[in-house]
């Protein structure tokens, strides 16, 4: 099943996970990002918080 919806709550979870990973010397990478999430990241200018492949 693919992601069909992501709101600010889902985005907050992803950003928190990225910050937590960075604090532990790791990096959160997003792969095969669905269109709906890519659009949300672009509109909120948060795509730079992740490595997107």
DAMOFEN-V398462 format. One line per field, one symbol per residue. psi: psi as a letter, one per 40 degrees, with the letter a starting at -180 (. if undefined). burial: 1 if it has 9 or more other C-alpha atoms within 8 Angstrom, else 0. A space follows every 10 residues. Layout:
psi: ???
burial: ???
This chain:
psi: hihehhaddd dddddddddd dddeeihhhh ifhidddddd dddefedeei hh.
burial: 0000010000 1000101100 1100001101 0011011101 1100011001 100
